[in-house]
Amino acid sequence: MSHVLHRSLEATLPTAVGGEGNFLIDHTGKRYLDACGGAAVSCLGHDNARVRSAIKAQIDRIAFAHTSFFTNEPAEELASFLVARAPEGTGKGRVMYLGSGSEAMEAALKLARQYHLERGEAARTRIIARAPSYHGNTLGALATGGHAGRRAPFQPLLLEVNHIDAAYEYRMRKDGESEANFARRMADLLDRRIRELGPDTVMAFVAEPVVGASLGTQPAPDGYFKLIREICDNHGVLFIADEVMCGMGRTGSLFALEQEGIAADITTLAKGLGAGFQPIAAVMAAENVVAAIQKGSGLLWNGHTYMSHAVATAGALAVQKVIEDENLLENVLARGEQLRDALNARFRQQPNIGDIRGRGLFWTLELVQDKASKAPFPAAASLSQKIQKAALDLGLMCYPAQGCADGTNGDHVLLAPSYTSTPDQITLIVDLLAQAIETVLGGLEK
Ligand code: PLP
């Protein structure tokens, strides 16, 4: 009997005992091709030698020195590395390190509040985010997220956050509507909401540049984020980009927002930052945010014991250098095109695949009961979980989720393969996923 409080108290999980490239190996010796990086984390596979040796070397030097007394070399070098590559407009930004994406979101919200207080705008307390979205599981991050199912049990504990619709092309774009008009219509929702709430009371707008788990790798329509940037600037509202899942190369550029031609005021990073070798997340504050604090108190009103942990930052620095030195973003783009084409060739005509969407090595199949009406399968059918199980039986890891259609119903299967994926591995992912989906849908028809 396990004494670990697992996600499911009923499930008997295999024990992971090893990793070989993009495969995980369990205690029976079974190998699993990791097509989702767990949850879009393991972007360099599971045994990268350079990252492992950087982590070991840092442990032998210094593991932990509290940030109220010291800084450390890898934390400094990684911050300079990230700021130098951040989207134009970030300026002389600064980076704060945390242990998880949720912690980073909490810290980002607090930083936004501090920015306004430092500038004497104490009335700015309101947060606007989008639905669907997922920003983490701690209370502030959960309140910010727009995922009805995850929020429901904790609703009485959540701070009030305003949600506007995410730009969910498959279900929100009207027949015949141009991409530019769709982008304008969805961005106008923000402008309208800020005006309704009172522009002087709004602190921040939070969005994932490419929506991850809650909506399934949904990029925004062209021009949407430029409009969002303008609206935020017009009203003095900070834009917080949650790049926890979509950042650090996952969509083919180091920062997902690079492809939108804008910079955020505050950016959160996590999964691809450390690639799972160490738990690490970061908040990047652009120059305007840093300057407000410098002109004000000069102090960061946030702190955690393990901030800037030297082993975590050394691991993440090595991950980022591997991605850059080995030109892995080129591979993300090339293998991403291969994956997009293979998914379309295999699934586009499939009667239960409603949508295929994504960018870079970040792709999703959305399943529907009926293609014409886009009716989702009922959540109780647990379709995506069944597909995950069938795929695991075949030795493939994919990431299932529910709730994209209305917060509760709507199944999708998300793929986030390693940046080191080979052409053969991409082919294998699509073959095995097709088998898994056929097994599950075939079973439903009986
Ligand atoms: N933000 C986004 C976009 C995420 O996808 C996640 C996790 O999946 C989080 C925040 C929270 O990160 P963590 O699970 O590390 O707390």
Residues whose N, C-alpha, C, O or C-beta is under 5 A from the ligand:
A	BS01	PLP	S100 G101 S102 E103 Y134 H135 G136 E208 G212 D242 V244 M245
